[in-house]
Amino acid sequence: MSYNMLARRQQLMGPNVPTFYEDPVHIVRGQGVWLWDTEGRRYLDCYNNVPHVGHCHPKVVKAIAQQAAMLNTHTRYLHDGILDYIERLTVKFQHGLNQAIMVCTGSEANDIALRMAQAMTGKTGIIATDNTYHGNTTAVAQLSTRRPPIGGYPSHVRLVPAPDTVRPLGGSVQAQPQVFADNIAAAIAELEQAGHGFSGFMLCPTFANEGFPALLPGFLNPAVKVIRDAGGLILCDEVQPGFGRIGAAWWGHEWLGFSPDVVTVGKPMANGHPVAAVISRPDIMGAFRDAFGYFNTFGGNPVSCAAAMATLQVIEDEGLVENACDVGAYALDRLQAIQHPLKAEARGLGLFFGIEFVVDDGTPATDFTARVVEAMRHRGILLNRIGRHMNTLKMRPPMPFSRDNADMAINALEDVLKETRI
């Protein structure tokens, strides 16, 4: 990446616009699991979940082009595309989740989910974990922990300690589910005492931004009981685990074993076209529609629905959920076999896996993990890091990722781990 490009970005986009890597990659082309830079160098994409069925999948590209050449408008006119897609999408859900609102981003979807909880309960208090991310609108940014809101977190928000399998809540993996639930119960009591009441709990069912801890199905059961007993809604953010990424199921909540009241989906659902959605039950949808006047100009437009429909079709036609299950298990086996003095745990679920690194006293090896990420970039492997201390490698490739791709990435990782100073 040239200095001129970085200077131009700052001049035109302002300061502190994030990029990956100390030496950012200038990407000009993508295909499948591969990306190419301006110099023609090819990179294996082990990170991007937005091109869910692979960069520039021809069937998705064709669907977008054909619909764009015919019509693109909004939902105040009637069009079959949005209805056909919602029907096709909602059959993937259980628990009476059979209605949807189409929007453009996961942030918008999560913003609506918060308002659905308010509409159903008449209360405003909301709970999330203390190391999460749910988007960029003012409402959901107040839950996100990347940067605290100006003026501090508002009084109607409570953040509870996130689960962790290297440093589990309560001191043990066995104690953690109940301790997590107890913390939610305490937060509910605080919200009720403060006069906000409790409207709901928002979570990613794989706790992805928390570092995707190695939890087991049933982990959330005690928390679900606490939330239900208090009359709150469970708002499930499936933007990262959804559409089969975890391999074991189409949705993270299916795998974890609980019934959400509202589900939000986004990034992967149209392979890079800006599409997201909120899926819920008719009673919740009705309460939201009565309480809030909501319209989204671009949400559910015909081109977006064509892109989403084509993506769903490719997932099914190419067996990508099954592929995630097979390749993810293979990759995790290889990661678990790696020996390294700073390795705390290799973990993952489907095509979302990585390694957490700590030093001898248990301190997160953040700087070491950062150096590994940079070294992998220079070997042509794009991945990144995640977690409270950014000391966990994050590998989350497009869904056509193969065993050969996994071998290429992990062979390079083994070499980098041997060469990177501790």
Long-range contacts (C-beta under 8 A, 24 or more apart in sequence): 1-25, 1-26, 2-26, 20-47, 20-377, 20-382, 20-384, 21-373, 21-374, 21-377, 22-374, 23-374, 23-377, 23-378, 25-377, 25-382, 30-55, 30-56, 31-55, 31-56, 32-57, 32-398, 32-400, 33-397, 33-398, 33-400, 33-401, 33-402, 33-405, 35-382, 41-380, 42-380, 43-377, 43-380, 43-381, 43-382, 44-380, 44-381, 44-382, 44-397, 44-405, 44-408, 44-409, 45-382, 45-397, 45-398, 46-381, 46-382, 46-383, 46-395, 46-396, 46-397, 46-401, 46-405, 46-409, 47-382, 47-383, 47-384, 47-394, 47-395, 47-396, 47-397, 48-382, 48-396, 48-397, 48-398, 49-240, 49-245, 49-267, 49-268, 49-396, 49-397, 49-398, 50-267, 50-268, 50-271, 50-272, 51-271, 51-272, 51-398, 52-243, 52-245, 52-267, 52-268, 52-269, 52-271, 52-311, 52-315, 52-320, 52-398, 52-399, 53-271, 53-311, 53-314, 53-315, 53-318, 53-320, 53-398, 53-399, 53-400, 54-271, 54-398, 54-399, 54-400, 55-272, 55-398, 57-271, 57-310, 57-311, 57-314, 59-310, 59-313, 59-314, 60-270, 60-271, 60-273, 60-307, 60-310, 60-311, 60-314, 62-310, 63-306, 63-307, 63-309, 63-310, 64-273, 64-303, 64-306, 64-307, 64-310, 66-306, 67-302, 67-303, 67-305, 67-306, 67-307, 68-303, 70-302, 71-302, 72-301, 72-302, 72-303, 73-301, 73-302, 74-296, 74-297, 74-298, 74-299, 74-300, 74-301, 75-102, 75-295, 75-296, 75-299, 75-300, 75-301, 76-295, 79-302, 79-305, 81-300, 81-302, 81-305, 81-306, 81-309, 82-300, 82-302, 82-305, 84-305, 84-309, 85-305, 85-308, 85-309, 85-312, 86-277, 88-309, 88-312, 89-277, 89-279, 89-308, 89-312, 90-279, 92-250, 92-251, 93-251, 93-263, 93-279, 94-254, 94-259, 95-259, 95-260, 95-281, 96-281, 96-282, 97-260, 97-263, 97-279, 97-280, 97-281, 98-279, 98-281, 98-282, 99-279, 99-280, 99-281, 99-282, 99-285, 100-277, 100-278, 100-279, 100-280, 101-277, 101-278, 101-285, 101-294, 101-296, 101-299, 101-300, 102-275, 102-276, 102-277, 102-296, 102-299, 102-300, 102-304, 102-305, 103-275, 103-276, 103-277, 103-278, 103-296, 103-299, 103-300, 104-274, 104-275, 104-276, 104-296, 104-298, 104-299, 104-304, 105-135, 105-136, 105-266, 105-274, 105-276, 106-134, 106-135, 106-237, 106-239, 106-264, 106-265, 106-266, 106-267, 106-276, 107-134, 107-135, 107-136, 107-137, 107-140, 108-135, 108-137, 108-276, 108-296, 108-299, 109-135, 109-239, 109-264, 109-265, 109-266, 109-276, 109-277, 109-278, 110-134, 110-135, 110-137, 110-140, 110-202, 110-235, 110-237, 110-264, 111-135, 111-137, 111-139, 111-140, 112-264, 112-278, 112-288, 112-294, 113-200, 113-202, 113-235, 113-237, 113-262, 113-264, 113-278, 114-139, 114-140, 114-199, 114-200, 114-202, 114-235, 115-139, 115-288, 115-291, 115-292, 116-233, 116-235, 116-261, 116-262, 116-278, 116-280, 116-284, 116-285, 116-287, 116-288, 117-199, 117-200, 117-232, 117-233, 117-235, 117-261, 117-262, 118-199, 118-291, 119-284, 119-287, 119-288, 119-290, 119-291, 119-292, 120-199, 120-233, 120-261, 120-283, 120-284, 120-287, 120-288, 121-197, 121-198, 121-199, 121-200, 121-231, 121-232, 121-233, 122-197, 123-191, 123-196, 123-197, 123-198, 123-199, 124-156, 124-196, 124-197, 124-199, 125-156, 125-157, 125-158, 125-188, 125-191, 125-192, 125-194, 125-196, 125-197, 125-198, 125-199, 126-156, 126-157, 126-158, 126-199, 126-200, 126-201, 126-202, 127-157, 127-158, 127-159, 127-160, 127-184, 127-187, 127-188, 127-191, 127-198, 127-200, 127-201, 127-202, 127-232, 128-157, 128-159, 128-160, 128-201, 128-202, 128-203, 129-159, 129-160, 129-161, 129-162, 129-163, 129-203, 129-207, 129-210, 130-159, 130-160, 130-161, 130-162, 131-162, 131-209, 131-210, 131-211, 131-387, 131-388, 132-159, 132-162, 132-202, 132-203, 132-204, 132-207, 132-209, 132-210, 133-209, 134-202, 134-204, 134-237, 143-202, 155-194, 155-196, 156-191, 156-194, 156-196, 158-187, 158-190, 158-191, 160-184, 160-186, 160-187, 162-207, 162-210, 162-211, 162-213, 162-388, 163-207, 163-210, 163-213, 163-215, 163-219, 164-210, 164-211, 164-213, 164-388, 165-213, 165-214, 165-215, 165-345, 165-347, 166-213, 166-344, 166-345, 166-356, 166-358, 167-362, 176-219, 177-218, 177-219, 177-220, 177-221, 177-222, 177-223, 178-222, 180-219, 180-222, 180-223, 181-222, 181-223, 181-225, 181-226, 182-226, 184-223, 184-226, 184-227, 185-226, 185-230, 188-226, 188-227, 188-230, 188-232, 198-230, 198-231, 198-232, 199-232, 199-233, 200-227, 200-232, 200-233, 200-234, 200-235, 200-261, 200-262, 201-227, 201-232, 201-233, 201-234, 201-235, 202-235, 202-236, 202-237, 203-234, 203-235, 203-236, 203-237, 204-236, 204-237, 204-238, 204-239, 204-240, 204-241, 204-252, 205-236, 205-237, 205-238, 205-241, 205-251, 205-252, 205-253, 205-255, 205-256, 205-258, 206-240, 206-241, 206-246, 206-252, 206-256, 206-349, 206-352, 208-240, 208-241, 208-352, 208-386, 209-240, 209-386, 210-387, 210-388, 211-356, 211-386, 211-387, 211-388, 211-392, 212-347, 212-348, 212-349, 212-352, 212-354, 212-386, 212-392, 212-394, 213-347, 214-345, 214-347, 215-256, 217-255, 217-256, 217-257, 218-256, 218-257, 219-256, 220-256, 220-257, 220-258, 221-257, 221-258, 224-258, 224-259, 233-261, 233-262, 233-284, 234-258, 234-259, 234-260, 234-261, 234-262, 235-260, 235-261, 235-262, 235-264, 236-260, 236-262, 236-263, 236-264, 237-264, 238-263, 238-264, 238-265, 239-264, 239-265, 239-266, 239-267, 239-268, 239-276, 240-267, 240-352, 240-396, 241-349, 241-352, 242-268, 242-269, 243-268, 243-269, 243-311, 243-312, 243-315, 244-315, 244-320, 244-321, 244-324, 244-350, 244-399, 245-324, 245-350, 245-351, 245-352, 245-396, 245-399, 246-324, 246-328, 246-349, 246-350, 246-352, 247-321, 247-322, 247-323, 247-324, 247-325, 247-326, 247-328, 247-329, 247-349, 247-350, 247-351, 248-325, 248-349, 248-350, 250-321, 255-349, 268-311, 269-308, 269-311, 269-312, 270-304, 270-307, 270-308, 270-311, 271-307, 271-310, 271-311, 271-314, 273-303, 273-304, 273-307, 273-308, 274-298, 274-304, 275-304, 275-305, 275-307, 275-308, 315-399, 318-400, 320-399, 320-400, 321-399, 323-399, 323-400, 323-401, 323-402, 324-350, 324-351, 324-399, 325-350, 326-403, 327-351, 327-401, 327-402, 327-403, 327-405, 327-406, 328-352, 328-353, 330-403, 330-406, 331-395, 331-406, 331-409, 331-410, 334-406, 334-407, 334-410, 335-410, 338-410, 338-413, 338-414, 338-417, 340-417, 341-422, 342-368, 342-422, 348-395, 351-396, 351-397, 351-399, 351-401, 352-394, 352-395, 352-396, 353-395, 354-383, 354-385, 354-386, 354-392, 354-393, 354-394, 354-395, 355-392, 355-393, 356-387, 356-391, 356-392, 356-393, 357-391, 357-392, 357-393, 358-391, 364-388, 364-389, 364-390, 364-391, 365-391, 366-390, 366-391, 368-420, 368-422, 369-393, 371-420, 371-421, 372-413, 372-416, 372-417, 372-420, 375-416, 375-419, 375-420, 376-412, 376-413, 376-416, 379-412, 379-415, 379-416, 380-412, 381-408, 381-409, 381-412, 381-413, 383-409
